[in-house]
Amino acid sequence: MFRRWLSNFLNKNKEKIEIIVKILIIVAIVVFVMYIYFSNGNTNISTQSKTEIYKPQETITSGSTISEEKYQEDSNLVDIFIGYCNEKKVEDAYNLLTEDCKNNLYPTVEDFKLKYCDRYFAEKKEYSLQSWSTKGEYDVYQIRIINNMMATGKYDDEGAYQDYITIASDGDNKKININGFIYTKEINKNTNTNELKIDVKKVDVYMDYEEYTLEVTNNTENIIMLDSMRSPASTLGLELEDGNIRSVNTNSISFIELMLNPGETRSITIQFVKKYTTSVNSMDIVFSNVVKNYNEFTKNRETYNDFIEVKVEV
C-alpha cells in the first residue's frame, strides 16, 4: 500500500523533486567551499582588516611612526587626563596641562572648567587616539571624543569632538597641550628702521596657525599705520623659507592695533594661517605697505604713495 502511494507521489512530483535535489546539491557545494576556505586560516580576515586600518601609532601626516612603548606611555597619560575630566576632577586634569597651554588658553582652573570640562565632558565620554605628527620634541595626536556607550546604552555620534592633543616634555615628566595648541617658542629678535623698532617676542604655534607677539615702537613724529588695510591678505604676511607667503588672519587684528602715535610703543598679536604639518620654516613677518604719515594718507587714500616695507626676522 505504502509502496504504491510512494510510487504515485514520485511520478506526480518528479520535476519538483529534481529541482529541490539540484538546489540541495548547490547549497552543499557552497557550504563545502566555504568550509575549505575558512579552514585555511582566513577566519581572521575581519580582525586583520580592522587591525590594518586602525594603527594608532602610525603617524598620519609628518614624522616617523611612534614606537609601541612610546605610544603606550603617551596613551596612558591621555587616558588619565580623560579620566579626570570624566570624573569631574577638574584641578587634577588642569595640573596635567603645560604652563604654556594654561597661559595661552586657560589662565585659571575656572577657565578650564567652563571652557573645556563643562563643554566637552558634561557626560562621560570615550575617546580614540591616532598619531598625527612627530616633529622634534612634540608628538601630536588626533583625538576623537564621543559619548560613552556604556553610560548612554547607545551609540550616539552627536556632539562628537575632534581635537589635536600634544604630548610635551616637562623636565622628567610629560604634560599635555589641548585644543590644537602645540607649543610656545621665545624669539626675542628685533628690527630697527628710521621709522620703526619691532621686537618679536614669541610665537604660539597651533595646529592651523601661528600667532606672533610683537612690541612695536614708532620712532617718528607722525602717526604710523603698519598696514593700509587696502588688501591686508596680500600686504601683511608671513614669509616662508621657500619664498611663499602665508596670509594674515584679518579677524585676529584690528584697525586700531595697527596704528601707532608718535613715540608710542605697543604690544600687538598677529595670527598667520599656517598648518603645523607644513615642513617649510617661517622666516620673516613682512609689512609691505606701512603708511609713514597717516594724516596725509587720510586726505587722499587713492593717490597717497609714501609707503615703506619692513621685514622682521622670526
PAZAPA-4460 file (N, C-alpha, C; in steps of 0.05 Angstrom, whole numbers, plus 32768, in hexadecimal, padded with zeros to 4 digits):
% residues 314
    n_x    n_y    n_z   ca_x   ca_y   ca_z    c_x    c_y    c_z   seq   type   mol
   8011   7FE8   8000   8000   8000   8000   8011   8019   8000     1      M     A
   8025   8019   8012   8037   8030   8015   8048   8034   7FFC     2      F     A
   8052   801D   7FF1   8063   801E   7FDA   8053   8029   7FC2     3      R     A
   803A   8021   7FBF   802A   802B   7FA9   8026   8049   7FAC     4      R     A
   8020   8052   7FC5   801D   806F   7FC9   8036   807F   7FC3     5      W     A
   804D   8074   7FCD   8067   8081   7FC8   806D   8083   7FAA     6      L     A
   8067   806D   7F9C   806D   806D   7F7F   805C   8081   7F71     7      S     A
   8042   8083   7F78   8030   8097   7F6C   803A   80B4   7F72     8      N     A
   8042   80B8   7F8B   804C   80D2   7F94   8064   80DB   7F85     9      F     A
   8077   80C9   7F81   8090   80CF   7F73   808A   80D5   7F55    10      L     A
   8079   80C5   7F4A   8072   80CA   7F2D   8065   80E5   7F29    11      N     A
   8053   80EC   7F3B   8044   8105   7F38   8056   811E   7F3D    12      K     A
   806A   811B   7F4F   807A   8132   7F57   8097   812F   7F4E    13      N     A
   809B   8120   7F39   80B6   811B   7F30   80C6   8134   7F2A    14      K     A
   80BB   8147   7F1C   80C9   8160   7F14   80D0   8171   7F2D    15      E     A
   80BC   8173   7F3F   80C1   8183   7F57   80D7   8177   7F68    16      K     A
   80D6   815D   7F6A   80EB   814F   7F7A   8106   8153   7F6E    17      I     A
   8108   8152   7F54   8122   8156   7F47   812D   8172   7F4C    18      E     A
   811B   8186   7F4C   8124   81A2   7F51   812E   81A4   7F6E    19      I     A
   811F   8199   7F81   8127   819A   7F9D   8142   818D   7FA1    20      I     A
   8146   8176   7F94   815F   8167   7F97   8177   8178   7F8C    21      V     A
   8172   8185   7F75   8187   8196   7F6A   818E   81AD   7F7C    22      K     A
   817A   81B9   7F88   817F   81D0   7F9B   818F   81C6   7FB3    23      I     A
   8188   81AF   7FBE   8196   81A4   7FD5   81B3   819E   7FCE    24      L     A
   81B7   8194   7FB6   81D3   818E   7FAD   81E3   81A8   7FAC    25      I     A
   81D7   81BD   7FA0   81E5   81D7   7F9E   81EC   81E2   7FB9    26      I     A
   81D8   81E1   7FCC   81DD   81EB   7FE7   81F3   81DB   7FF4    27      V     A
   81F3   81C1   7FF1   8208   81B0   7FFD   8224   81B7   7FF2    28      A     A
   8225   81BD   7FD8   823F   81C4   7FCC   8249   81DF   7FD7    29      I     A
   8236   81F3   7FD9   823E   820D   7FE4   8248   820A   8001    30      V     A
   8239   81FB   8011   8242   81F7   802D   825D   81EA   802E    31      V     A
   8262   81D6   801D   827B   81C8   801D   8292   81DB   8015    32      F     A
   828E   81EB   8000   82A2   81FE   7FF8   82A9   8212   800E    33      V     A
   8294   821C   801B   8298   822F   8031   82A8   8223   8048    34      M     A
   82A1   820A   804E   82B0   81FB   8063   82CD   81F9   805C    35      Y     A
   82D3   81F1   8043   82EF   81EF   803A   82FD   820A   803C    36      I     A
   82F0   821F   8033   82FB   823A   8032   8303   8244   804E    37      Y     A
   82F0   8242   8061   82F5   824C   807C   8307   823A   808C    38      F     A
   8308   8220   8085   831A   820E   8094   8337   8212   808D    39      S     A
   833C   8222   8077   8358   8228   806F   8363   8241   807C    40      N     A
   8358   8248   8093   8364   825E   80A3   8358   8279   809C    41      G     A
   8341   827A   808E   8335   8294   8087   8320   829E   809A    42      N     A
   831C   8290   80B0   8307   8298   80C2   830E   82B3   80D0    43      T     A
   8327   82BC   80CE   832E   82D4   80DB   832F   82EC   80C8    44      N     A
   8323   82E9   80B0   8324   82FE   809C   8319   8318   80A7    45      I     A
   8301   8316   80B4   82F4   832E   80BE   8305   833C   80D3    46      S     A
   8310   832B   80E5   8321   8336   80FA   833B   8342   80EF    47      T     A
   8346   8334   80DB   835E   833F   80CF   8359   8359   80C1    48      Q     A
   8343   835B   80B3   833C   8374   80A5   833A   838B   80B8    49      S     A
   832C   8386   80CE   8329   839B   80E2   8344   83A3   80ED    50      K     A
   8356   8390   80F2   8370   8396   80FD   8380   83A6   80E9    51      T     A
   837E   839F   80CF   838D   83AE   80BB   8382   83CA   80B8    52      E     A
   8368   83CE   80BB   835C   83E8   80B8   8363   83FA   80CF    53      I     A
   8361   83F0   80E7   8366   8401   80FF   8381   83FA   810B    54      Y     A
   8395   840B   8104   83AF   8408   8110   83B6   8423   811E    55      K     A
   83AE   8426   8137   83AF   8440   8144   83CB   844C   8147    56      P     A
   83E0   843B   8147   83FB   8445   814A   8408   844C   812F    57      Q     A
   83FA   8446   8119   8405   844D   80FE   83FE   8469   80F7    58      E     A
   8412   847B   80F5   840D   8497   80F1   8401   849D   80D6    59      T     A
   83EC   84AE   80D6   83DC   84B3   80BE   83E9   84C8   80AC    60      I     A
   83F3   84DE   80B7   83FB   84F5   80A5   8419   84F8   80A3    61      T     A
   8427   84FC   80B9   8444   8502   80B7   8453   84F5   80CE    62      S     A
   846B   84EC   80C8   847B   84DF   80DD   847A   84C1   80DA    63      G     A
   8487   84B3   80ED   8489   8496   80EC   8474   8489   80FE    64      S     A
   8470   846F   80FA   845E   8460   810B   8468   845F   8127    65      T     A
   8456   8463   813A   845E   8463   8157   8461   8446   8160    66      I     A
   8475   8442   8170   847A   8427   817A   8462   841E   818C    67      S     A
   845E   8404   818D   8448   83F9   819E   844B   8402   81BB    68      E     A
   8464   8402   81C5   8468   840A   81E1   8461   8428   81E5    69      E     A
   846A   8439   81D3   8464   8456   81D6   8447   845B   81D3    70      K     A
   843A   844E   81BF   841E   8451   81BC   840E   8449   81D5    71      Y     A
   8416   8433   81E1   8408   842A   81F9   840C   843E   8210    72      Q     A
   8423   8449   8212   8429   845D   8227   8417   8476   8223    73      E     A
   8417   8480   820A   8406   8497   8204   83E9   8492   8207    74      D     A
   83E0   847A   81FE   83C4   8472   8200   83BB   8470   821D    75      S     A
   83CD   8466   822F   83C6   8464   824B   83C2   8480   8257    76      N     A
   83D3   8493   824F   83D0   84AF   8259   83B5   84BB   8250    77      L     A
   83AF   84B7   8237   8395   84C1   822D   837E   84B4   823B    78      V     A
   8380   849A   8240   836B   848B   824E   8367   8496   826A    79      D     A
   837C   849D   8278   837A   84A9   8292   836C   84C4   8290    80      I     A
   8374   84D4   827D   8368   84EE   8279   834A   84ED   8273    81      F     A
   8342   84DB   8260   8326   84D8   825A   8317   84CD   8272    82      I     A
   8323   84BB   8281   8317   84B0   8299   8310   84C6   82AD    83      G     A
   8323   84D8   82B2   831F   84EE   82C4   8307   84FF   82BA    84      Y     A
   8307   8505   82A0   82F1   8515   8295   82D6   8507   8299    85      C     A
   82D5   84ED   8294   82BC   84DE   8297   82B3   84DE   82B4    86      N     A
   82C6   84DD   82C7   82C0   84DB   82E3   82BC   84F6   82F0    87      E     A
   82BD   850C   82E0   82BA   8527   82E9   82D1   8530   82FC    88      K     A
   82E8   8523   82FA   82FF   852B   830A   830E   8540   82FA    89      K     A
   8302   8558   82FA   830B   856D   82E8   8328   8576   82EE    90      V     A
   832E   8579   8308   8348   8583   830F   835E   856E   8308    91      E     A
   8358   8555   830C   836B   8540   8305   8371   8540   82E7    92      D     A
   835B   8543   82D7   835F   8544   82BA   836E   855D   82B2    93      A     A
   8368   8573   82BE   8376   858D   82B9   8394   858B   82BE    94      Y     A
   839B   857D   82D3   83B7   857A   82DA   83C7   8569   82C6    95      N     A
   83BA   855B   82B4   83C7   854C   82A0   83CD   855D   8287    96      L     A
   83C3   8576   8286   83C9   8587   826F   83E4   8595   8273    97      L     A
   83F1   859B   825D   840A   85AA   825E   8404   85C7   8267    98      T     A
   8418   85D4   8272   8415   85F0   827A   840E   8602   8262    99      E     A
   841A   85FC   824B   8414   860C   8232   83F7   8609   822A   100      D     A
   83ED   85F1   822C   83D1   85EC   8225   83BE   85FB   8238   101      C     A
   83C5   85FA   8252   83B5   8609   8266   83B6   8627   825F   102      K     A
   83CE   8632   825B   83D1   864F   8257   83C2   8658   823E   103      N     A
   83C3   8648   8229   83B6   8651   8210   8398   864C   820E   104      N     A
   838F   8636   821A   8373   862F   8217   8362   8630   8231   105      L     A
   836E   8627   8247   835F   8624   8260   836F   862E   8277   106      Y     A
   8370   8649   827B   8380   8655   8290   8379   864C   82AC   107      P     A
   8360   8643   82B0   8357   863A   82CB   8349   861F   82C8   108      T     A
   8347   8612   82DF   8338   85F8   82E0   831B   85FD   82D8   109      V     A
   8310   8613   82E0   82F4   8619   82D9   82F0   861D   82BB   110      E     A
   8304   862A   82AE   8303   862C   8291   8302   8610   8284   111      D     A
   8313   85FF   828E   8315   85E3   8283   82FB   85D4   8287   112      F     A
   82F0   85D8   829E   82D6   85CA   82A5   82C0   85D3   8292   113      K     A
   82BD   85EE   828F   82A7   85F9   827F   82AB   85F4   8261   114      L     A
   82C3   85F8   8257   82C8   85F8   823A   82CE   85DC   8230   115      K     A
   82D6   85CA   8241   82DE   85AF   8237   82CE   8599   8245   116      Y     A
   82D0   8596   825F   82C3   857F   826C   82A5   8580   826A   117      C     A
   8299   8597   8271   827C   859A   8270   8271   8597   8253   118      D     A
   8282   85A0   8240   8279   85A0   8224   827A   8584   8218   119      R     A
   8290   8576   821D   8294   855C   820F   8290   8543   8220   120      Y     A
   828E   8547   823B   828B   8531   824D   8273   8534   8260   121      F     A
   825D   8540   8255   8245   8541   8265   823B   8525   826C   122      A     A
   8240   8512   825A   823B   84F6   825F   8255   84E6   825B   123      E     A
   8256   84CE   8264   826E   84BE   8261   8273   84B8   8244   124      K     A
   828C   84BA   823C   8293   84B7   8220   82A8   84A0   821C   125      K     A
   82A8   8496   8204   82BD   8483   81FB   82CE   8492   81E7   126      E     A
   82E5   8486   81E0   82F6   8494   81CD   8307   8480   81BD   127      Y     A
   8312   8489   81A6   8325   8479   8197   833C   848B   818F   128      S     A
   8354   8480   818D   836C   848F   8187   8378   8486   816C   129      L     A
   8385   8499   815E   8394   8492   8146   83AC   84A4   8144   130      Q     A
   83C3   8498   8142   83DB   84A9   813E   83D8   84BA   8125   131      S     A
   83DD   84D4   8128   83D9   84E6   8112   83F2   84F3   8107   132      W     A
   8404   84FB   8119   841D   8507   8111   8432   8504   8126   133      S     A
   844B   84FD   811E   8461   84FC   8130   8477   850D   8125   134      T     A
   847A   8525   8132   848F   8538   8129   849E   8541   8142   135      K     A
   84B8   853C   8142   84C9   8544   8159   84BF   8537   8172   136      G     A
   84BB   8547   8187   84B4   853C   81A1   8496   853B   81A5   137      E     A
   8486   8541   8191   8469   8542   8194   845C   852C   8184   138      Y     A
   844C   851C   8192   843C   8507   8185   841F   850F   8186   139      D     A
   8413   8512   816E   83F7   851C   816C   83E5   8504   8165   140      V     A
   83CF   8502   8173   83BC   84ED   816E   83A1   84F9   8167   141      Y     A
   8393   84ED   8154   8378   84F4   814F   8367   84E5   8163   142      Q     A
   8355   84F2   8171   8344   84E5   8185   8327   84EA   817E   143      I     A
   8318   84D5   817F   82FB   84D7   8179   82EC   84CF   8193   144      R     A
   82DC   84E1   819D   82CD   84DD   81B6   82B0   84DA   81AF   145      I     A
   82A4   84C3   81B8   8288   84BD   81B3   827A   84B6   81CC   146      I     A
   8260   84B4   81CB   8250   84AC   81E2   8257   8490   81EB   147      N     A
   8256   848B   8205   825C   8471   8210   8244   845E   820C   148      N     A
   8249   8449   81FC   8234   8436   81F5   8229   8427   820E   149      M     A
   823B   8421   8220   8233   8413   8238   8221   8424   824A   150      M     A
   8226   843E   824A   8216   8450   825A   81FB   8456   824E   151      A     A
   81FA   8459   8233   81E2   8460   8225   81D2   8448   821B   152      T     A
   81DF   8431   8218   81D2   841A   820E   81CE   841A   81F0   153      G     A
   81D9   842D   81E2   81D6   842E   81C5   81ED   843E   81B9   154      K     A
   81F3   8439   81A0   8207   8448   8192   81FB   8462   8187   155      Y     A
   8207   8478   818E   81FD   8492   8186   8214   84A4   817E   156      D     A
   8216   84A9   8164   822C   84B9   8159   8227   84D7   815D   157      D     A
   820F   84DE   8165   8208   84FA   8168   8219   8506   817F   158      E     A
   8225   851D   817A   8235   8529   818F   8252   851F   818F   159      G     A
   825A   850E   817C   8275   8504   817B   8288   851C   8177   160      A     A
   829F   851A   8183   82B2   8530   8183   82CD   8526   817A   161      Y     A
   82D9   8533   8165   82F3   852B   815C   8307   8541   8162   162      Q     A
   831E   8539   816D   8332   854D   8176   834D   8542   816F   163      D     A
   8361   8552   8173   837D   854A   8171   838A   854E   818C   164      Y     A
   8396   8539   8196   83A1   853A   81B1   83BF   8534   81AF   165      I     A
   83CF   8545   81BC   83EC   8543   81B9   83F8   8539   81D4   166      T     A
   840A   8526   81D2   8419   851C   81E9   8434   852B   81E9   167      I     A
   8439   853A   81FE   8452   854A   8200   8461   8542   8219   168      A     A
   847C   8543   8217   848D   853D   822E   848D   8555   8241   169      S     A
   848C   854F   825B   848D   8564   8270   84A1   855A   8285   170      D     A
   84BB   855F   827F   84CF   8553   8290   84D0   8535   828D   171      G     A
   84CD   8526   82A3   84CD   8509   82A2   84B1   84FF   829C   172      D     A
   849D   8510   829C   8481   8508   8298   8477   8510   827D   173      N     A
   8460   8505   8276   8452   850D   825E   8438   851A   8265   174      K     A
   8431   852F   8256   8417   853C   825A   8409   8540   823F   175      K     A
   83F2   854C   8240   83E0   854D   8229   83D9   8569   8221   176      I     A
   83D7   856D   8206   83CB   8585   81FA   83B2   857C   81EC   177      N     A
   839D   858B   81EE   8384   8584   81E2   8379   859B   81D1   178      I     A
   8363   8596   81C4   8354   85AA   81B4   8366   85B4   819D   179      N     A
   8375   85A2   8191   8385   85A9   817A   839E   85B9   8180   180      G     A
   83A4   85BE   8199   83BC   85CD   81A0   83D4   85B9   81A1   181      F     A
   83EA   85C1   8193   8402   85B0   8191   8418   85B8   81A5   182      I     A
   8421   85D1   81A2   8436   85DA   81B4   843A   85F9   81B2   183      Y     A
   8448   8604   81C5   8451   8620   81C4   846F   8621   81C1   184      T     A
   8479   8633   81B0   8496   8636   81AC   849E   8653   81B0   185      K     A
   84B0   8658   81C2   84BB   8673   81C6   84CD   867A   81AF   186      E     A
   84CA   8692   81A4   84DA   869A   818C   84ED   86B1   8193   187      I     A
   84E2   86C7   819C   84F3   86DE   81A5   8507   86E8   8190   188      N     A
   84FC   86ED   8178   850C   86F9   8162   8501   8714   815C   189      K     A
   8513   8727   8156   8509   8742   8150   8513   874D   8136   190      N     A
   8503   875F   812B   8509   876D   8112   8506   878B   8116   191      T     A
   851A   879B   810D   8518   87B8   8110   851A   87C5   80F5   192      N     A
   8508   87D9   80F1   850A   87EB   80DA   8507   8807   80E4   193      T     A
   8509   881B   80D2   8505   8837   80DA   84E9   883B   80E6   194      N     A
   84D6   882B   80DC   84BB   882F   80E4   84B1   881E   80FB   195      E     A
   84BB   8805   80FB   84B0   87F1   810E   84C6   87E1   811C   196      L     A
   84C0   87D9   8134   84CF   87C4   8142   84BB   87AE   8148   197      K     A
   84C1   8796   813E   84AF   877F   8142   84BD   8768   814F   198      I     A
   84B4   8761   8167   84BF   874A   8175   84AB   8732   8173   199      D     A
   84B5   871C   8169   84A4   8704   8168   84A9   86F5   8182   200      V     A
   8495   86F3   8193   8498   86E8   81AE   8496   86C9   81AD   201      K     A
   8481   86BF   81A1   847C   86A2   81A2   8469   869A   818C   202      K     A
   8467   8680   8187   8453   8675   8175   8444   865F   8184   203      V     A
   842A   865F   8182   8419   8649   818C   8410   8639   8174   204      D     A
   8418   8620   8173   8412   860F   815C   83FA   85FD   8162   205      V     A
   83E6   85FE   8150   83CE   85EE   8151   83CD   85DC   8139   206      Y     A
   83BB   85CA   8139   83B9   85B7   8122   83B3   85C6   8108   207      M     A
   83A3   85DB   8108   839B   85E8   80EF   83A7   8604   80EB   208      D     A
   83B6   860E   80FF   83C1   8629   80FC   83D8   862E   810F   209      Y     A
   83E7   8644   8109   83FC   864D   811B   83F5   866A   8123   210      E     A
   83F8   866F   813D   83F1   8689   8148   8409   8696   8155   211      E     A
   8411   86AD   814A   8429   86BB   8152   8422   86D3   8164   212      Y     A
   8431   86D6   8179   842F   86ED   818B   8446   8700   8186   213      T     A
   843F   8719   817E   8453   872D   8177   8451   8745   818A   214      L     A
   8468   8752   818E   8468   876C   819C   8472   8780   8187   215      E     A
   8461   8794   8180   8467   87A6   816B   8469   87C3   8175   216      V     A
   847E   87D1   816D   8482   87ED   8176   8483   87FF   815D   217      T     A
   8474   8814   815E   8474   8829   8148   848A   883C   814E   218      N     A
   849F   883D   813D   84B6   884F   8142   84B2   886B   8136   219      N     A
   849B   8870   8129   8498   888A   811B   8485   889D   812A   220      T     A
   8481   88B4   811E   846F   88C8   8129   8454   88C7   811B   221      E     A
   8450   88B3   810B   8436   88B0   80FC   8428   8897   8107   222      N     A
   840E   8896   8101   83FF   887E   8106   8405   886A   80F1   223      I     A
   840D   8852   80F9   8414   883D   80E6   83FF   8827   80E7   224      I     A
   83F8   881D   80D0   83E6   8806   80CE   83F6   87EE   80C2   225      M     A
   83F6   87D8   80D0   8407   87C1   80C7   83FD   87B4   80AD   226      L     A
   83E4   87B9   80A6   83D9   87AF   808D   83C2   87C1   8084   227      D     A
   83C0   87C7   806B   83AC   87D9   8061   8390   87CD   8062   228      S     A
   838F   87B2   8065   8375   87A3   8067   8366   87A4   804C   229      M     A
   8374   87AC   8037   8367   87AB   801D   8363   878E   8014   230      R     A
   8377   877E   8019   8376   8762   8012   8387   8753   8026   231      S     A
   837E   8750   803F   8390   8745   8054   839A   8729   804F   232      P     A
   838C   8719   8040   8395   86FD   803B   83AE   86FD   802A   233      A     A
   83B2   8711   8019   83C9   8711   8006   83DF   8723   800F   234      S     A
   83DB   8736   8022   83EF   8749   8029   83FB   8744   8045   235      T     A
   83EF   8733   8055   83F9   872C   806F   83FA   870D   8070   236      L     A
   8411   8702   8071   8413   86E5   806F   842B   86D9   807E   237      G     A
   842B   86BE   807F   8441   86AF   808A   844F   86A1   8074   238      L     A
   8469   86A9   8070   8479   869E   805A   8487   8684   8064   239      E     A
   8484   866F   8053   8491   8655   805A   84AC   8654   804B   240      L     A
   84BD   8640   8053   84D7   863E   8048   84D7   8637   802A   241      E     A
   84C0   862D   8020   84BF   8627   8003   84B4   863F   7FF3   242      D     A
   84B0   8656   8001   84A7   866E   7FF3   8489   8672   7FF3   243      G     A
   847A   865D   7FFA   845D   8660   7FFB   8454   8671   8013   244      N     A
   843D   867D   8010   8432   868F   8025   8418   8683   8030   245      I     A
   8417   8682   804A   83FE   8679   8058   83EF   8693   8061   246      R     A
   83D6   8694   805B   83C6   86AC   8060   83BF   86AF   807D   247      S     A
   83BB   86C8   8084   83B2   86CF   809F   8395   86C8   80A3   248      V     A
   838D   86BF   80BA   8371   86BC   80C1   8366   86D7   80C9   249      N     A
   8357   86E3   80B7   834E   86FF   80BB   833C   8702   80D3   250      T     A
   8331   86EC   80DC   8320   86ED   80F4   8330   86EF   810E   251      N     A
   834B   86EA   810C   835C   86E9   8123   8367   8704   812C   252      S     A
   8363   8718   811B   836E   8732   8121   835C   8748   8117   253      I     A
   835B   875E   8126   8349   8774   811F   8357   878B   8113   254      S     A
   8348   879D   8106   8352   87B5   80FA   8361   87C6   810F   255      F     A
   8356   87C8   8127   8361   87D9   813C   837D   87CE   8145   256      I     A
   837F   87B3   8147   8398   87A7   8150   83AF   87AD   813D   257      E     A
   83A9   87B2   8123   83BE   87B7   8110   83C7   87D4   810F   258      L     A
   83BB   87E5   811E   83C1   8801   811D   83D1   8809   8136   259      M     A
   83E8   8817   8132   83F9   8820   8148   83FD   883E   8147   260      L     A
   83F8   884B   815E   83FC   8867   8161   841B   886D   8163   261      N     A
   8423   8886   815E   843F   888C   8160   844C   8883   817B   262      P     A
   8462   8874   8179   8470   886C   8191   8462   8855   81A0   263      G     A
   844C   884C   8197   843D   8837   81A6   8449   881B   81A3   264      E     A
   8448   880C   81B9   8450   87F0   81B8   8438   87DF   81BE   265      T     A
   8433   87CB   81AE   841A   87BB   81B1   8421   879D   81AD   266      R     A
   8414   878C   81BD   8416   876F   81B9   83FE   8766   81A7   267      S     A
   8404   8758   8192   83EF   874F   8180   83F3   8731   817B   268      I     A
   83DD   8723   8175   83DE   8707   816F   83D2   8703   8153   269      T     A
   83E1   86F5   8142   83D9   86F1   8126   83D8   86D3   8120   270      I     A
   83C3   86CA   8115   83BF   86AE   810F   83C1   86A8   80F1   271      Q     A
   83D1   8694   80EA   83D4   868D   80CE   83CB   8670   80C9   272      F     A
   83BD   866C   80B3   83B3   8652   80AC   83C9   8640   80A2   273      V     A
   83D0   862C   80B2   83E5   8619   80AB   83E1   85FF   80BA   274      K     A
   83DF   85E9   80AB   83DC   85CF   80B7   83F5   85C6   80C5   275      K     A
   83F3   85BA   80DD   840A   85B1   80EB   8419   859C   80DC   276      Y     A
   840B   858C   80CC   8417   8576   80BD   8428   8580   80A5   277      T     A
   8426   859A   809F   8437   85A5   8089   8454   85A2   8090   278      T     A
   8463   8597   807E   8480   8591   8084   8492   85A9   8080   279      S     A
   8488   85BE   8073   8498   85D6   806D   8497   85E9   8085   280      V     A
   84AF   85F3   808D   84B1   8604   80A4   84A8   8621   809E   281      N     A
   849F   862F   80B2   8498   864C   80B0   84B2   865C   80B2   282      S     A
   84B4   8672   80A2   84CC   8682   80A1   84C8   869F   80AB   283      M     A
   84B4   86AC   809F   84B0   86C9   80A5   8493   86D0   80A6   284      D     A
   848C   86E4   80B6   8473   86F1   80B4   8477   8709   80A2   285      I     A
   8467   870C   808D   846B   8720   8079   8455   8735   807B   286      V     A
   845C   874E   8083   844A   8765   8081   8451   8773   8068   287      F     A
   8443   876D   8052   844B   8778   8038   843C   8792   8031   288      S     A
   842B   879C   8043   841B   87B3   803C   8417   87C5   8054   289      N     A
   842E   87CC   8061   842D   87DD   8079   8428   87FA   8071   290      V     A
   8414   8806   807D   840E   8822   8078   841E   8834   808A   291      V     A
   8430   8844   807F   8443   8854   808F   8435   886C   809C   292      K     A
   8420   8877   808F   8413   888E   8099   83F5   888A   8096   293      N     A
   83E8   8882   80AB   83CC   887A   80A9   83BA   8893   80A4   294      Y     A
   83C1   88AA   80AE   83B1   88C2   80AA   83B0   88C9   808C   295      N     A
   83C7   88C7   807E   83C7   88CC   8061   83B8   88B7   8052   296      E     A
   83BB   889F   805C   83AD   8888   804F   838F   888C   804F   297      F     A
   8384   8896   8065   8367   8899   8067   835C   88B0   8054   298      T     A
   836E   88C2   804D   8365   88D8   803B   835E   88CE   801F   299      K     A
   836F   88BB   8016   8369   88AF   7FFB   8375   8893   7FFA   300      N     A
   8365   8880   8000   836E   8864   8002   8376   8859   7FE7   301      R     A
   836A   8863   7FD2   836F   8858   7FB7   838A   8861   7FAC   302      E     A
   8392   8879   7FB1   83AB   8883   7FA6   83C2   8882   7FB9   303      T     A
   83BE   887C   7FD2   83D4   887B   7FE5   83E7   8864   7FDD   304      Y     A
   8401   8869   7FDE   8414   8854   7FD6   842D   8853   7FE8   305      N     A
   842C   8860   7FFF   8443   8860   8010   8443   8848   8023   306      D     A
   8448   8831   8017   8448   8817   8026   8465   880D   8028   307      F     A
   8469   87FD   803D   8482   87EF   8040   847D   87D2   8045   308      I     A
   8491   87C1   8040   848F   87A4   8047   84A2   879E   805D   309      E     A
   8499   878F   8071   84AA   8787   8087   84A8   8769   808A   310      V     A
   84BF   875B   808A   84BF   873E   808F   84CB   8739   80AB   311      K     A
   84BD   8728   80B9   84C5   8723   80D5   84CC   8705   80D7   312      V     A
   84E4   86FF   80DD   84ED   86E3   80DF   84DF   86D5   80F7   313      E     A
   84D7   86BC   80F2   84CB   86AD   8108   84DA   8693   810C   314      V     A
***
